[in-house]
Amino acid sequence: MSDATKLAAAAGSADPGVGLRAVLALRRLLETLEMLQVGNARKAGWSWQEIADALEVSRQAVHKKHAGRWPGPDRREK
């Protein structure tokens, strides 16, 4: 069983301490994966709007969260 699978199972634990620790670990994993994939998308030439559509959030939300994480000038998009 993978670590992610173990965490998902632990998140459903009847013990709140176990469940909440698992939720925290899953949240951190999710944030790391999102940052990685947004970076991959930007390197592949995706616009902020395309990324936002894939994540089902607004362009402004994804830009605000991720725009400052990569070196170099950010393309301005309308």
N, CA, C, O and CB atoms as a CASP TS submission, in Angstrom:
PFRMAT TS
TARGET T0000
AUTHOR 0000-0000-0000
METHOD Language model
MODEL 1
PARENT N/A
ATOM      1  N   MET     1       0.857  -1.181   0.000  1.00  0.00           N
ATOM      2  CA  MET     1       0.000   0.000   0.000  1.00  0.00           C
ATOM      3  C   MET     1       0.898   1.238   0.000  1.00  0.00           C
ATOM      4  O   MET     1       1.871   1.293   0.753  1.00  0.00           O
ATOM      5  CB  MET     1      -0.972   0.001   1.236  1.00  0.00           C
ATOM      6  N   SER     2       0.582   2.229  -0.836  1.00  0.00           N
ATOM      7  CA  SER     2       1.396   3.442  -0.918  1.00  0.00           C
ATOM      8  C   SER     2       1.139   4.339   0.296  1.00  0.00           C
ATOM      9  O   SER     2       0.150   4.180   1.012  1.00  0.00           O
ATOM     10  CB  SER     2       1.096   4.208  -2.227  1.00  0.00           C
ATOM     11  N   ASP     3       2.050   5.278   0.502  1.00  0.00           N
ATOM     12  CA  ASP     3       1.882   6.223   1.608  1.00  0.00           C
ATOM     13  C   ASP     3       0.603   7.030   1.453  1.00  0.00           C
ATOM     14  O   ASP     3      -0.100   7.272   2.434  1.00  0.00           O
ATOM     15  CB  ASP     3       3.084   7.162   1.694  1.00  0.00           C
ATOM     16  N   ALA     4       0.295   7.450   0.226  1.00  0.00           N
ATOM     17  CA  ALA     4      -0.920   8.221  -0.012  1.00  0.00           C
ATOM     18  C   ALA     4      -2.160   7.394   0.315  1.00  0.00           C
ATOM     19  O   ALA     4      -3.123   7.916   0.877  1.00  0.00           O
ATOM     20  CB  ALA     4      -0.971   8.703  -1.467  1.00  0.00           C
ATOM     21  N   THR     5      -2.144   6.129  -0.028  1.00  0.00           N
ATOM     22  CA  THR     5      -3.268   5.243   0.272  1.00  0.00           C
ATOM     23  C   THR     5      -3.414   5.071   1.780  1.00  0.00           C
ATOM     24  O   THR     5      -4.528   5.069   2.303  1.00  0.00           O
ATOM     25  CB  THR     5      -3.080   3.870  -0.410  1.00  0.00           C
ATOM     26  N   LYS     6      -2.293   4.928   2.476  1.00  0.00           N
ATOM     27  CA  LYS     6      -2.320   4.809   3.939  1.00  0.00           C
ATOM     28  C   LYS     6      -2.873   6.081   4.574  1.00  0.00           C
ATOM     29  O   LYS     6      -3.659   6.024   5.520  1.00  0.00           O
ATOM     30  CB  LYS     6      -0.906   4.515   4.485  1.00  0.00           C
ATOM     31  N   LEU     7      -2.452   7.228   4.044  1.00  0.00           N
ATOM     32  CA  LEU     7      -2.951   8.498   4.573  1.00  0.00           C
ATOM     33  C   LEU     7      -4.453   8.644   4.338  1.00  0.00           C
ATOM     34  O   LEU     7      -5.187   9.094   5.217  1.00  0.00           O
ATOM     35  CB  LEU     7      -2.203   9.671   3.933  1.00  0.00           C
ATOM     36  N   ALA     8      -4.894   8.266   3.156  1.00  0.00           N
ATOM     37  CA  ALA     8      -6.325   8.350   2.854  1.00  0.00           C
ATOM     38  C   ALA     8      -7.126   7.453   3.795  1.00  0.00           C
ATOM     39  O   ALA     8      -8.190   7.847   4.271  1.00  0.00           O
ATOM     40  CB  ALA     8      -6.594   7.956   1.385  1.00  0.00           C
ATOM     41  N   ALA     9      -6.626   6.265   4.063  1.00  0.00           N
ATOM     42  CA  ALA     9      -7.302   5.365   4.995  1.00  0.00           C
ATOM     43  C   ALA     9      -7.296   5.953   6.407  1.00  0.00           C
ATOM     44  O   ALA     9      -8.304   5.898   7.112  1.00  0.00           O
ATOM     45  CB  ALA     9      -6.629   3.974   4.989  1.00  0.00           C
ATOM     46  N   ALA    10      -6.162   6.514   6.816  1.00  0.00           N
ATOM     47  CA  ALA    10      -6.060   7.092   8.150  1.00  0.00           C
ATOM     48  C   ALA    10      -6.989   8.297   8.316  1.00  0.00           C
ATOM     49  O   ALA    10      -7.478   8.555   9.416  1.00  0.00           O
ATOM     50  CB  ALA    10      -4.619   7.501   8.434  1.00  0.00           C
ATOM     51  N   ALA    11      -7.234   9.034   7.228  1.00  0.00           N
ATOM     52  CA  ALA    11      -8.114  10.204   7.289  1.00  0.00           C
ATOM     53  C   ALA    11      -9.537   9.807   7.666  1.00  0.00           C
ATOM     54  O   ALA    11     -10.295  10.631   8.178  1.00  0.00           O
ATOM     55  CB  ALA    11      -8.115  10.939   5.946  1.00  0.00           C
ATOM     56  N   GLY    12      -9.901   8.570   7.420  1.00  0.00           N
ATOM     57  CA  GLY    12     -11.224   8.083   7.775  1.00  0.00           C
ATOM     58  C   GLY    12     -11.278   7.410   9.134  1.00  0.00           C
ATOM     59  O   GLY    12     -12.286   6.797   9.484  1.00  0.00           O
ATOM     60  N   SER    13     -10.212   7.516   9.895  1.00  0.00           N
ATOM     61  CA  SER    13     -10.129   6.874  11.204  1.00  0.00           C
ATOM     62  C   SER    13     -11.182   7.423  12.165  1.00  0.00           C
ATOM     63  O   SER    13     -11.534   8.602  12.116  1.00  0.00           O
ATOM     64  CB  SER    13      -8.735   7.063  11.796  1.00  0.00           C
ATOM     65  N   ALA    14     -11.673   6.550  13.032  1.00  0.00           N
ATOM     66  CA  ALA    14     -12.595   6.981  14.092  1.00  0.00           C
ATOM     67  C   ALA    14     -11.865   7.779  15.163  1.00  0.00           C
ATOM     68  O   ALA    14     -12.499   8.507  15.927  1.00  0.00           O
ATOM     69  CB  ALA    14     -13.289   5.768  14.728  1.00  0.00           C
ATOM     70  N   ASP    15     -10.546   7.655  15.231  1.00  0.00           N
ATOM     71  CA  ASP    15      -9.734   8.406  16.192  1.00  0.00           C
ATOM     72  C   ASP    15      -9.448   9.776  15.597  1.00  0.00           C
ATOM     73  O   ASP    15      -8.734   9.865  14.598  1.00  0.00           O
ATOM     74  CB  ASP    15      -8.400   7.651  16.537  1.00  0.00           C
ATOM     75  N   PRO    16      -9.984  10.852  16.180  1.00  0.00           N
ATOM     76  CA  PRO    16      -9.786  12.180  15.617  1.00  0.00           C
ATOM     77  C   PRO    16      -8.317  12.585  15.510  1.00  0.00           C
ATOM     78  O   PRO    16      -7.946  13.278  14.563  1.00  0.00           O
ATOM     79  CB  PRO    16     -10.517  13.184  16.443  1.00  0.00           C
ATOM     80  N   GLY    17      -7.487  12.177  16.442  1.00  0.00           N
ATOM     81  CA  GLY    17      -6.069  12.507  16.376  1.00  0.00           C
ATOM     82  C   GLY    17      -5.418  11.916  15.143  1.00  0.00           C
ATOM     83  O   GLY    17      -4.661  12.595  14.448  1.00  0.00           O
ATOM     84  N   VAL    18      -5.706  10.660  14.869  1.00  0.00           N
ATOM     85  CA  VAL    18      -5.164   9.986  13.689  1.00  0.00           C
ATOM     86  C   VAL    18      -5.731  10.619  12.425  1.00  0.00           C
ATOM     87  O   VAL    18      -4.996  10.910  11.482  1.00  0.00           O
ATOM     88  CB  VAL    18      -5.481   8.471  13.723  1.00  0.00           C
ATOM     89  N   GLY    19      -7.034  10.827  12.414  1.00  0.00           N
ATOM     90  CA  GLY    19      -7.688  11.390  11.238  1.00  0.00           C
ATOM     91  C   GLY    19      -7.205  12.786  10.895  1.00  0.00           C
ATOM     92  O   GLY    19      -6.945  13.085   9.730  1.00  0.00           O
ATOM     93  N   LEU    20      -7.082  13.640  11.893  1.00  0.00           N
ATOM     94  CA  LEU    20      -6.669  15.012  11.645  1.00  0.00           C
ATOM     95  C   LEU    20      -5.213  15.103  11.220  1.00  0.00           C
ATOM     96  O   LEU    20      -4.874  15.926  10.370  1.00  0.00           O
ATOM     97  CB  LEU    20      -6.896  15.851  12.876  1.00  0.00           C
ATOM     98  N   ARG    21      -4.350  14.284  11.787  1.00  0.00           N
ATOM     99  CA  ARG    21      -2.952  14.265  11.339  1.00  0.00           C
ATOM    100  C   ARG    21      -2.871  13.811   9.887  1.00  0.00           C
ATOM    101  O   ARG    21      -2.072  14.335   9.111  1.00  0.00           O
ATOM    102  CB  ARG    21      -2.100  13.337  12.240  1.00  0.00           C
ATOM    103  N   ALA    22      -3.692  12.845   9.525  1.00  0.00           N
ATOM    104  CA  ALA    22      -3.706  12.371   8.141  1.00  0.00           C
ATOM    105  C   ALA    22      -4.224  13.450   7.198  1.00  0.00           C
ATOM    106  O   ALA    22      -3.690  13.622   6.102  1.00  0.00           O
ATOM    107  CB  ALA    22      -4.564  11.108   8.016  1.00  0.00           C
ATOM    108  N   VAL    23      -5.256  14.175   7.610  1.00  0.00           N
ATOM    109  CA  VAL    23      -5.788  15.264   6.792  1.00  0.00           C
ATOM    110  C   VAL    23      -4.713  16.325   6.564  1.00  0.00           C
ATOM    111  O   VAL    23      -4.561  16.820   5.447  1.00  0.00           O
ATOM    112  CB  VAL    23      -7.033  15.892   7.463  1.00  0.00           C
ATOM    113  N   LEU    24      -3.972  16.674   7.601  1.00  0.00           N
ATOM    114  CA  LEU    24      -2.887  17.642   7.465  1.00  0.00           C
ATOM    115  C   LEU    24      -1.832  17.150   6.482  1.00  0.00           C
ATOM    116  O   LEU    24      -1.387  17.905   5.619  1.00  0.00           O
ATOM    117  CB  LEU    24      -2.247  17.920   8.825  1.00  0.00           C
ATOM    118  N   ALA    25      -1.435  15.898   6.608  1.00  0.00           N
ATOM    119  CA  ALA    25      -0.423  15.336   5.699  1.00  0.00           C
ATOM    120  C   ALA    25      -0.933  15.310   4.266  1.00  0.00           C
ATOM    121  O   ALA    25      -0.176  15.602   3.340  1.00  0.00           O
ATOM    122  CB  ALA    25      -0.029  13.914   6.140  1.00  0.00           C
ATOM    123  N   LEU    26      -2.200  14.967   4.065  1.00  0.00           N
ATOM    124  CA  LEU    26      -2.779  14.961   2.725  1.00  0.00           C
ATOM    125  C   LEU    26      -2.843  16.376   2.150  1.00  0.00           C
ATOM    126  O   LEU    26      -2.583  16.577   0.964  1.00  0.00           O
ATOM    127  CB  LEU    26      -4.180  14.338   2.753  1.00  0.00           C
ATOM    128  N   ARG    27      -3.189  17.357   2.993  1.00  0.00           N
ATOM    129  CA  ARG    27      -3.236  18.745   2.530  1.00  0.00           C
ATOM    130  C   ARG    27      -1.859  19.195   2.060  1.00  0.00           C
ATOM    131  O   ARG    27      -1.738  19.846   1.023  1.00  0.00           O
ATOM    132  CB  ARG    27      -3.748  19.675   3.647  1.00  0.00           C
ATOM    133  N   ARG    28      -0.825  18.852   2.818  1.00  0.00           N
ATOM    134  CA  ARG    28       0.541  19.220   2.433  1.00  0.00           C
ATOM    135  C   ARG    28       0.956  18.526   1.139  1.00  0.00           C
ATOM    136  O   ARG    28       1.602  19.132   0.283  1.00  0.00           O
ATOM    137  CB  ARG    28       1.527  18.868   3.555  1.00  0.00           C
ATOM    138  N   LEU    29       0.585  17.258   0.998  1.00  0.00           N
ATOM    139  CA  LEU    29       0.883  16.524  -0.233  1.00  0.00           C
ATOM    140  C   LEU    29       0.171  17.161  -1.413  1.00  0.00           C
ATOM    141  O   LEU    29       0.773  17.344  -2.471  1.00  0.00           O
ATOM    142  CB  LEU    29       0.476  15.046  -0.101  1.00  0.00           C
ATOM    143  N   LEU    30      -1.086  17.498  -1.253  1.00  0.00           N
ATOM    144  CA  LEU    30      -1.863  18.127  -2.314  1.00  0.00           C
ATOM    145  C   LEU    30      -1.248  19.448  -2.745  1.00  0.00           C
ATOM    146  O   LEU    30      -1.137  19.715  -3.942  1.00  0.00           O
ATOM    147  CB  LEU    30      -3.296  18.345  -1.860  1.00  0.00           C
ATOM    148  N   GLU    31      -0.846  20.280  -1.791  1.00  0.00           N
ATOM    149  CA  GLU    31      -0.232  21.566  -2.118  1.00  0.00           C
ATOM    150  C   GLU    31       1.064  21.370  -2.901  1.00  0.00           C
ATOM    151  O   GLU    31       1.334  22.101  -3.854  1.00  0.00           O
ATOM    152  CB  GLU    31       0.040  22.369  -0.839  1.00  0.00           C
ATOM    153  N   THR    32       1.860  20.386  -2.500  1.00  0.00           N
ATOM    154  CA  THR    32       3.114  20.099  -3.204  1.00  0.00           C
ATOM    155  C   THR    32       2.839  19.638  -4.630  1.00  0.00           C
ATOM    156  O   THR    32       3.500  20.082  -5.569  1.00  0.00           O
ATOM    157  CB  THR    32       3.924  19.031  -2.451  1.00  0.00           C
ATOM    158  N   LEU    33       1.860  18.744  -4.791  1.00  0.00           N
ATOM    159  CA  LEU    33       1.517  18.252  -6.127  1.00  0.00           C
ATOM    160  C   LEU    33       0.965  19.360  -7.014  1.00  0.00           C
ATOM    161  O   LEU    33       1.285  19.423  -8.202  1.00  0.00           O
ATOM    162  CB  LEU    33       0.503  17.122  -6.026  1.00  0.00           C
ATOM    163  N   GLU    34       0.140  20.231  -6.447  1.00  0.00           N
ATOM    164  CA  GLU    34      -0.408  21.345  -7.233  1.00  0.00           C
ATOM    165  C   GLU    34       0.720  22.265  -7.691  1.00  0.00           C
ATOM    166  O   GLU    34       0.756  22.664  -8.855  1.00  0.00           O
ATOM    167  CB  GLU    34      -1.454  22.143  -6.405  1.00  0.00           C
ATOM    168  N   MET    35       1.634  22.602  -6.795  1.00  0.00           N
ATOM    169  CA  MET    35       2.745  23.471  -7.158  1.00  0.00           C
ATOM    170  C   MET    35       3.579  22.834  -8.276  1.00  0.00           C
ATOM    171  O   MET    35       3.971  23.514  -9.224  1.00  0.00           O
ATOM    172  CB  MET    35       3.626  23.762  -5.925  1.00  0.00           C
ATOM    173  N   LEU    36       3.842  21.551  -8.164  1.00  0.00           N
ATOM    174  CA  LEU    36       4.612  20.840  -9.183  1.00  0.00           C
ATOM    175  C   LEU    36       3.905  20.873 -10.536  1.00  0.00           C
ATOM    176  O   LEU    36       4.531  21.168 -11.554  1.00  0.00           O
ATOM    177  CB  LEU    36       4.850  19.391  -8.751  1.00  0.00           C
ATOM    178  N   GLN    37       2.618  20.574 -10.553  1.00  0.00           N
ATOM    179  CA  GLN    37       1.891  20.494 -11.816  1.00  0.00           C
ATOM    180  C   GLN    37       1.629  21.863 -12.435  1.00  0.00           C
ATOM    181  O   GLN    37       1.610  21.991 -13.660  1.00  0.00           O
ATOM    182  CB  GLN    37       0.583  19.779 -11.605  1.00  0.00           C
ATOM    183  N   VAL    38       1.426  22.886 -11.606  1.00  0.00           N
ATOM    184  CA  VAL    38       1.298  24.238 -12.151  1.00  0.00           C
ATOM    185  C   VAL    38       2.625  24.637 -12.789  1.00  0.00           C
ATOM    186  O   VAL    38       2.641  25.230 -13.868  1.00  0.00           O
ATOM    187  CB  VAL    38       0.884  25.260 -11.039  1.00  0.00           C
ATOM    188  N   GLY    39       3.725  24.317 -12.136  1.00  0.00           N
ATOM    189  CA  GLY    39       5.035  24.583 -12.723  1.00  0.00           C
ATOM    190  C   GLY    39       5.228  23.858 -14.037  1.00  0.00           C
ATOM    191  O   GLY    39       5.731  24.439 -14.999  1.00  0.00           O
ATOM    192  N   ASN    40       4.833  22.591 -14.093  1.00  0.00           N
ATOM    193  CA  ASN    40       4.924  21.822 -15.340  1.00  0.00           C
ATOM    194  C   ASN    40       4.086  22.465 -16.440  1.00  0.00           C
ATOM    195  O   ASN    40       4.514  22.559 -17.590  1.00  0.00           O
ATOM    196  CB  ASN    40       4.468  20.369 -15.112  1.00  0.00           C
ATOM    197  N   ALA    41       2.891  22.906 -16.068  1.00  0.00           N
ATOM    198  CA  ALA    41       2.001  23.528 -17.050  1.00  0.00           C
ATOM    199  C   ALA    41       2.595  24.836 -17.576  1.00  0.00           C
ATOM    200  O   ALA    41       2.568  25.091 -18.780  1.00  0.00           O
ATOM    201  CB  ALA    41       0.617  23.788 -16.429  1.00  0.00           C
ATOM    202  N   ARG    42       3.129  25.660 -16.680  1.00  0.00           N
ATOM    203  CA  ARG    42       3.723  26.928 -17.120  1.00  0.00           C
ATOM    204  C   ARG    42       4.924  26.680 -18.027  1.00  0.00           C
ATOM    205  O   ARG    42       5.092  27.357 -19.041  1.00  0.00           O
ATOM    206  CB  ARG    42       4.145  27.776 -15.906  1.00  0.00           C
ATOM    207  N   LYS    43       5.763  25.705 -17.657  1.00  0.00           N
ATOM    208  CA  LYS    43       6.925  25.383 -18.492  1.00  0.00           C
ATOM    209  C   LYS    43       6.492  24.871 -19.858  1.00  0.00           C
ATOM    210  O   LYS    43       7.207  25.055 -20.844  1.00  0.00           O
ATOM    211  CB  LYS    43       7.811  24.342 -17.800  1.00  0.00           C
ATOM    212  N   ALA    44       5.336  24.233 -19.926  1.00  0.00           N
ATOM    213  CA  ALA    44       4.807  23.715 -21.189  1.00  0.00           C
ATOM    214  C   ALA    44       4.060  24.788 -21.978  1.00  0.00           C
ATOM    215  O   ALA    44       3.540  24.517 -23.060  1.00  0.00           O
ATOM    216  CB  ALA    44       3.882  22.533 -20.923  1.00  0.00           C
ATOM    217  N   GLY    45       4.006  26.012 -21.432  1.00  0.00           N
ATOM    218  CA  GLY    45       3.378  27.109 -22.157  1.00  0.00           C
ATOM    219  C   GLY    45       1.910  27.340 -21.872  1.00  0.00           C
ATOM    220  O   GLY    45       1.264  28.124 -22.568  1.00  0.00           O
ATOM    221  N   TRP    46       1.375  26.684 -20.878  1.00  0.00           N
ATOM    222  CA  TRP    46      -0.037  26.885 -20.543  1.00  0.00           C
ATOM    223  C   TRP    46      -0.247  28.290 -20.004  1.00  0.00           C
ATOM    224  O   TRP    46       0.615  28.836 -19.315  1.00  0.00           O
ATOM    225  CB  TRP    46      -0.514  25.836 -19.512  1.00  0.00           C
ATOM    226  N   SER    47      -1.387  28.866 -20.320  1.00  0.00           N
ATOM    227  CA  SER    47      -1.767  30.171 -19.775  1.00  0.00           C
ATOM    228  C   SER    47      -2.351  29.971 -18.371  1.00  0.00           C
ATOM    229  O   SER    47      -2.734  28.868 -17.982  1.00  0.00           O
ATOM    230  CB  SER    47      -2.798  30.896 -20.712  1.00  0.00           C
ATOM    231  N   TRP    48      -2.401  31.085 -17.630  1.00  0.00           N
ATOM    232  CA  TRP    48      -3.023  31.011 -16.302  1.00  0.00           C
ATOM    233  C   TRP    48      -4.487  30.587 -16.440  1.00  0.00           C
ATOM    234  O   TRP    48      -5.004  29.873 -15.580  1.00  0.00           O
ATOM    235  CB  TRP    48      -2.918  32.383 -15.563  1.00  0.00           C
ATOM    236  N   GLN    49      -5.158  31.015 -17.506  1.00  0.00           N
ATOM    237  CA  GLN    49      -6.560  30.640 -17.694  1.00  0.00           C
ATOM    238  C   GLN    49      -6.703  29.131 -17.916  1.00  0.00           C
ATOM    239  O   GLN    49      -7.619  28.513 -17.374  1.00  0.00           O
ATOM    240  CB  GLN    49      -7.163  31.409 -18.883  1.00  0.00           C
ATOM    241  N   GLU    50      -5.812  28.540 -18.702  1.00  0.00           N
ATOM    242  CA  GLU    50      -5.872  27.093 -18.934  1.00  0.00           C
ATOM    243  C   GLU    50      -5.657  26.320 -17.636  1.00  0.00           C
ATOM    244  O   GLU    50      -6.335  25.326 -17.378  1.00  0.00           O
ATOM    245  CB  GLU    50      -4.824  26.672 -19.976  1.00  0.00           C
ATOM    246  N   ILE    51      -4.712  26.783 -16.824  1.00  0.00           N
ATOM    247  CA  ILE    51      -4.449  26.133 -15.537  1.00  0.00           C
ATOM    248  C   ILE    51      -5.663  26.292 -14.629  1.00  0.00           C
ATOM    249  O   ILE    51      -6.090  25.337 -13.980  1.00  0.00           O
ATOM    250  CB  ILE    51      -3.181  26.728 -14.862  1.00  0.00           C
ATOM    251  N   ALA    52      -6.213  27.496 -14.586  1.00  0.00           N
ATOM    252  CA  ALA    52      -7.388  27.751 -13.759  1.00  0.00           C
ATOM    253  C   ALA    52      -8.559  26.865 -14.170  1.00  0.00           C
ATOM    254  O   ALA    52      -9.265  26.323 -13.319  1.00  0.00           O
ATOM    255  CB  ALA    52      -7.789  29.222 -13.849  1.00  0.00           C
ATOM    256  N   ASP    53      -8.761  26.721 -15.473  1.00  0.00           N
ATOM    257  CA  ASP    53      -9.847  25.862 -15.958  1.00  0.00           C
ATOM    258  C   ASP    53      -9.643  24.418 -15.507  1.00  0.00           C
ATOM    259  O   ASP    53     -10.593  23.754 -15.092  1.00  0.00           O
ATOM    260  CB  ASP    53      -9.941  25.927 -17.492  1.00  0.00           C
ATOM    261  N   ALA    54      -8.407  23.935 -15.588  1.00  0.00           N
ATOM    262  CA  ALA    54      -8.117  22.554 -15.187  1.00  0.00           C
ATOM    263  C   ALA    54      -8.341  22.346 -13.696  1.00  0.00           C
ATOM    264  O   ALA    54      -8.774  21.275 -13.272  1.00  0.00           O
ATOM    265  CB  ALA    54      -6.679  22.187 -15.550  1.00  0.00           C
ATOM    266  N   LEU    55      -8.046  23.377 -12.896  1.00  0.00           N
ATOM    267  CA  LEU    55      -8.216  23.278 -11.437  1.00  0.00           C
ATOM    268  C   LEU    55      -9.601  23.724 -10.970  1.00  0.00           C
ATOM    269  O   LEU    55      -9.923  23.635  -9.785  1.00  0.00           O
ATOM    270  CB  LEU    55      -7.158  24.113 -10.736  1.00  0.00           C
ATOM    271  N   GLU    56     -10.422  24.208 -11.918  1.00  0.00           N
ATOM    272  CA  GLU    56     -11.768  24.697 -11.621  1.00  0.00           C
ATOM    273  C   GLU    56     -11.755  25.815 -10.576  1.00  0.00           C
ATOM    274  O   GLU    56     -12.530  25.810  -9.619  1.00  0.00           O
ATOM    275  CB  GLU    56     -12.642  23.549 -11.136  1.00  0.00           C
ATOM    276  N   VAL    57     -10.848  26.775 -10.793  1.00  0.00           N
ATOM    277  CA  VAL    57     -10.768  27.989  -9.987  1.00  0.00           C
ATOM    278  C   VAL    57     -10.660  29.163 -10.942  1.00  0.00           C
ATOM    279  O   VAL    57     -10.568  28.970 -12.155  1.00  0.00           O
ATOM    280  CB  VAL    57      -9.553  27.949  -8.990  1.00  0.00           C
ATOM    281  N   SER    58     -10.671  30.383 -10.408  1.00  0.00           N
ATOM    282  CA  SER    58     -10.527  31.549 -11.270  1.00  0.00           C
ATOM    283  C   SER    58      -9.072  31.738 -11.679  1.00  0.00           C
ATOM    284  O   SER    58      -8.153  31.279 -11.002  1.00  0.00           O
ATOM    285  CB  SER    58     -11.049  32.806 -10.564  1.00  0.00           C
ATOM    286  N   ARG    59      -8.885  32.423 -12.801  1.00  0.00           N
ATOM    287  CA  ARG    59      -7.542  32.738 -13.265  1.00  0.00           C
ATOM    288  C   ARG    59      -6.822  33.573 -12.214  1.00  0.00           C
ATOM    289  O   ARG    59      -5.636  33.370 -11.955  1.00  0.00           O
ATOM    290  CB  ARG    59      -7.586  33.482 -14.618  1.00  0.00           C
ATOM    291  N   GLN    60      -7.543  34.509 -11.613  1.00  0.00           N
ATOM    292  CA  GLN    60      -6.942  35.367 -10.603  1.00  0.00           C
ATOM    293  C   GLN    60      -6.470  34.563  -9.400  1.00  0.00           C
ATOM    294  O   GLN    60      -5.404  34.839  -8.851  1.00  0.00           O
ATOM    295  CB  GLN    60      -7.929  36.434 -10.162  1.00  0.00           C
ATOM    296  N   ALA    61      -7.248  33.579  -8.989  1.00  0.00           N
ATOM    297  CA  ALA    61      -6.881  32.776  -7.817  1.00  0.00           C
ATOM    298  C   ALA    61      -5.610  31.972  -8.065  1.00  0.00           C
ATOM    299  O   ALA    61      -4.721  31.938  -7.215  1.00  0.00           O
ATOM    300  CB  ALA    61      -8.024  31.832  -7.441  1.00  0.00           C
ATOM    301  N   VAL    62      -5.522  31.329  -9.223  1.00  0.00           N
ATOM    302  CA  VAL    62      -4.340  30.515  -9.504  1.00  0.00           C
ATOM    303  C   VAL    62      -3.117  31.404  -9.732  1.00  0.00           C
ATOM    304  O   VAL    62      -2.008  31.044  -9.337  1.00  0.00           O
ATOM    305  CB  VAL    62      -4.585  29.614 -10.732  1.00  0.00           C
ATOM    306  N   HIS    63      -3.310  32.547 -10.357  1.00  0.00           N
ATOM    307  CA  HIS    63      -2.197  33.463 -10.588  1.00  0.00           C
ATOM    308  C   HIS    63      -1.683  34.010  -9.258  1.00  0.00           C
ATOM    309  O   HIS    63      -0.473  34.048  -9.032  1.00  0.00           O
ATOM    310  CB  HIS    63      -2.628  34.620 -11.518  1.00  0.00           C
ATOM    311  N   LYS    64      -2.574  34.425  -8.394  1.00  0.00           N
ATOM    312  CA  LYS    64      -2.183  34.978  -7.093  1.00  0.00           C
ATOM    313  C   LYS    64      -1.412  33.943  -6.274  1.00  0.00           C
ATOM    314  O   LYS    64      -0.434  34.272  -5.603  1.00  0.00           O
ATOM    315  CB  LYS    64      -3.426  35.454  -6.313  1.00  0.00           C
ATOM    316  N   LYS    65      -1.857  32.704  -6.336  1.00  0.00           N
ATOM    317  CA  LYS    65      -1.245  31.644  -5.534  1.00  0.00           C
ATOM    318  C   LYS    65       0.112  31.220  -6.078  1.00  0.00           C
ATOM    319  O   LYS    65       1.011  30.908  -5.298  1.00  0.00           O
ATOM    320  CB  LYS    65      -2.166  30.442  -5.470  1.00  0.00           C
ATOM    321  N   HIS    66       0.283  31.201  -7.397  1.00  0.00           N
ATOM    322  CA  HIS    66       1.466  30.573  -7.986  1.00  0.00           C
ATOM    323  C   HIS    66       2.395  31.482  -8.792  1.00  0.00           C
ATOM    324  O   HIS    66       3.511  31.072  -9.113  1.00  0.00           O
ATOM    325  CB  HIS    66       1.029  29.487  -8.850  1.00  0.00           C
ATOM    326  N   ALA    67       1.975  32.686  -9.126  1.00  0.00           N
ATOM    327  CA  ALA    67       2.748  33.508 -10.067  1.00  0.00           C
ATOM    328  C   ALA    67       4.165  33.806  -9.609  1.00  0.00           C
ATOM    329  O   ALA    67       5.060  33.874 -10.452  1.00  0.00           O
ATOM    330  CB  ALA    67       2.038  34.798 -10.306  1.00  0.00           C
ATOM    331  N   GLY    68       4.410  33.984  -8.348  1.00  0.00           N
ATOM    332  CA  GLY    68       5.728  34.374  -7.889  1.00  0.00           C
ATOM    333  C   GLY    68       6.690  33.235  -7.641  1.00  0.00           C
ATOM    334  O   GLY    68       7.782  33.464  -7.120  1.00  0.00           O
ATOM    335  N   ARG    69       6.326  32.024  -7.995  1.00  0.00           N
ATOM    336  CA  ARG    69       7.136  30.856  -7.647  1.00  0.00           C
ATOM    337  C   ARG    69       8.203  30.491  -8.663  1.00  0.00           C
ATOM    338  O   ARG    69       9.045  29.637  -8.383  1.00  0.00           O
ATOM    339  CB  ARG    69       6.253  29.694  -7.454  1.00  0.00           C
ATOM    340  N   TRP    70       8.192  31.116  -9.840  1.00  0.00           N
ATOM    341  CA  TRP    70       9.170  30.775 -10.873  1.00  0.00           C
ATOM    342  C   TRP    70       9.935  32.009 -11.274  1.00  0.00           C
ATOM    343  O   TRP    70       9.360  33.094 -11.363  1.00  0.00           O
ATOM    344  CB  TRP    70       8.488  30.145 -12.099  1.00  0.00           C
ATOM    345  N   PRO    71      11.232  31.865 -11.520  1.00  0.00           N
ATOM    346  CA  PRO    71      12.030  33.032 -11.923  1.00  0.00           C
ATOM    347  C   PRO    71      11.660  33.509 -13.321  1.00  0.00           C
ATOM    348  O   PRO    71      11.077  32.773 -14.117  1.00  0.00           O
ATOM    349  CB  PRO    71      13.521  32.699 -11.870  1.00  0.00           C
ATOM    350  N   GLY    72      12.006  34.728 -13.589  1.00  0.00           N
ATOM    351  CA  GLY    72      11.751  35.275 -14.915  1.00  0.00           C
ATOM    352  C   GLY    72      10.475  36.080 -14.939  1.00  0.00           C
ATOM    353  O   GLY    72       9.646  35.971 -14.035  1.00  0.00           O
ATOM    354  N   PRO    73      10.313  36.892 -15.976  1.00  0.00           N
ATOM    355  CA  PRO    73       9.125  37.737 -16.073  1.00  0.00           C
ATOM    356  C   PRO    73       7.881  36.903 -16.330  1.00  0.00           C
ATOM    357  O   PRO    73       7.927  35.891 -17.029  1.00  0.00           O
ATOM    358  CB  PRO    73       9.298  38.776 -17.178  1.00  0.00           C
ATOM    359  N   ASP    74       6.794  37.335 -15.767  1.00  0.00           N
ATOM    360  CA  ASP    74       5.507  36.669 -15.977  1.00  0.00           C
ATOM    361  C   ASP    74       4.834  37.285 -17.190  1.00  0.00           C
ATOM    362  O   ASP    74       4.790  38.507 -17.332  1.00  0.00           O
ATOM    363  CB  ASP    74       4.593  36.785 -14.717  1.00  0.00           C
ATOM    364  N   ARG    75       4.320  36.449 -18.050  1.00  0.00           N
ATOM    365  CA  ARG    75       3.555  36.932 -19.209  1.00  0.00           C
ATOM    366  C   ARG    75       2.283  37.601 -18.727  1.00  0.00           C
ATOM    367  O   ARG    75       1.586  37.060 -17.869  1.00  0.00           O
ATOM    368  CB  ARG    75       3.220  35.770 -20.187  1.00  0.00           C
ATOM    369  N   ARG    76       1.978  38.746 -19.254  1.00  0.00           N
ATOM    370  CA  ARG    76       0.718  39.402 -18.938  1.00  0.00           C
ATOM    371  C   ARG    76      -0.329  38.872 -19.902  1.00  0.00           C
ATOM    372  O   ARG    76      -0.112  38.837 -21.114  1.00  0.00           O
ATOM    373  CB  ARG    76       0.838  40.962 -19.025  1.00  0.00           C
ATOM    374  N   GLU    77      -1.476  38.456 -19.350  1.00  0.00           N
ATOM    375  CA  GLU    77      -2.538  37.903 -20.186  1.00  0.00           C
ATOM    376  C   GLU    77      -3.821  38.664 -19.915  1.00  0.00           C
ATOM    377  O   GLU    77      -4.086  39.099 -18.795  1.00  0.00           O
ATOM    378  CB  GLU    77      -2.730  36.385 -19.924  1.00  0.00           C
ATOM    379  N   LYS    78      -4.589  38.809 -20.940  1.00  0.00           N
ATOM    380  CA  LYS    78      -5.876  39.502 -20.787  1.00  0.00           C
ATOM    381  C   LYS    78      -6.988  38.532 -20.972  1.00  0.00           C
ATOM    382  O   LYS    78      -8.157  38.909 -20.884  1.00  0.00           O
ATOM    383  CB  LYS    78      -6.018  40.657 -21.776  1.00  0.00           C
TER
END
